Amino acid sequence: MLLPGNIPVVQVDRGGQVTYHGPGQLVAYLMLDVRRLGFGVRDLVTRIENTLIALLADYGVTAAAKADAPGVYVDGAKIASLGLRIRNGCSFHGLALNVDMDLEPFRRINPCGYAGLAMTQLSDQAGQIEFSEVSVRLRAQLVKHLDYAEQATLTGGINQYD
């Protein structure tokens, strides 16, 4: 970590090293019984990355995963991060997609442990979009790529904090 300034720092038990979460970022915590689903760790990571790549393609954004650096990238800049932990056959933590946010705090850290890693966001790649629409599309893509037949949330929706 370099200069967190006034940003609270929280230690967590997941992969991915240091990251930043803030307003305008879509964060999804995936609590899955990966044993029951028959997913290994690499398979789960690939499915999440493919979910994000398909979501971004819906907005006309060409994105890719990197074999040696989990997450999703657009022209070498990271647009989505993954941080997972598997314990007792269940996944914890999840993904963060930069939708429309202030990217400056990423310059105060080494995102995901990579010094100088460029970050980008969906609004810079595809123009202004509705956060709630991205949430709905992400949920549909997760259902598809995780092989679920239907979708439900405890709250009936996905909320953005400001």
N, C-alpha and C positions, 0 to 999 in steps of 0.2 A: 504494500500500500504506500502511496506517495504522500498526498496532502488531502486528507478527507475534509478538512475545514469544518463547517457546521453540519456535515452529514453524519447522522448516527451510524456507528459501526457495530454490526451484530455478528458474532461468531456462530456458524452453523455447521452441521455435520453432513455435508454433501460434497460431491465432486464439483469441479469448476473453479476453484479458488475464489478470487475476489470479483464481485460484480456490484453494480449499482441498480437500485430499483427506485423509480420515481413516477410522478404523475405523467400520464400519456404513454405509459408502458403497460402492455397487456401481459399479466403474469398468471400462469395456470399451474396449479399444484395438482399433480397427477398421482392419486393414491390408488394404485392398481395391484391386484393380486396377480403378479406376473407368473407365479408358479402355475396357477390355474389357467391363465391365458397361454402358457407354454412359451413365453418369451424369455430369451436370455438377455443379458444386459446390452450387448451390442445390437441385438434385434430391436430392443425397445428404443435405444438411441436412434437407430436408423428410421424406425417408424415415426418418431417425433420429428426428426429432421425432414422426412418426406412429407409429413403433415404441413409443416411450415413452408416448404418449397411449393407445394400445391396451393396453399393459401395465397402466397405471394404471386403465383402465376395467375390467380383469379384477378389480380390487380395489374396484370401486364408486366410484372417484375420477374426477371430471370435471376434465380438464386441457385446456390449449390451448397452442398456439404463438403467438408474437408476431412479426409480419413484421419489425419493427425491432429485435428483441432475441432472437437465437437462444437456444433452450432450451425448456423446458416449464414451464408455470406453473399453479398452482392458486389461484384467487381472488387473482391478482396476485402471489403469492409464488412464487419459483423453487424447483422441486423437482428439476429435472435440468438440467445444464449440458452444453454441447457445446464442444469445442475441437479443431479440425481443421487439418491442413496437407495440401495436395495437392502432391506433387512427382513429376515424371516419370510422371504418370498414376496414381500410387498415393496412397491416403489413409494418414495417420498420426494418432496420438492418437485421440480418440474422445469418449466420453460418461461422465458421472458422475451417478448417481441416488442421491439421499439416501434411504436406506432406514430406518435406525434408528441415529442418531448424535448426537453432541453438536454442536449448531449454533452454539455460542458463538464458535468461531474465525472464522466468517463475519462477525461483528460487528467484528472487528479489521481487516478489509480492505474494499475496495469490490468486492464480487463482480462479476466480468466487467466491471469498470470503471464500475459503477453505484453511486454513493454512496447508502447507506441502503436498498439492495435487500433486501427481506424474503426469507428463505429458509424452506422448510418441508421436511417429510420424509414418506415413506409411512406410517410408524407413527403420526404425528400425524393423518393423514387417514383411515386405515383400521384403526387399532388394531394390536395386536401381530401380527406375521407372521414367518414363517421366512425368513431371509436366503437360504438355499439354494433355497427354492421360488421366490423372486423371480428368482434367477439362472437357473434352468431356464426360467421363463416368458419372461424377457428373451431368452434364446437362441432360443426358438421364435418369438418376435415378430420378431427380427432376420432370421431365415431367411425368414419370410413377406414382410416389407417390403423386403428386399434381393433378392427373387426368386431365392433359392437353393433347390435341390431337396432337399438334405439337409444335415445338420449334423455336424460333427466337431470335436473339439479335440485338441490334442497331448497334453494330460494326461488326457483322458477326462472332465473335469469342470471346474467353476469353483470356485475356492477363495476363502475370505474370510480376510483377515489380521486379527489382533487385536493 
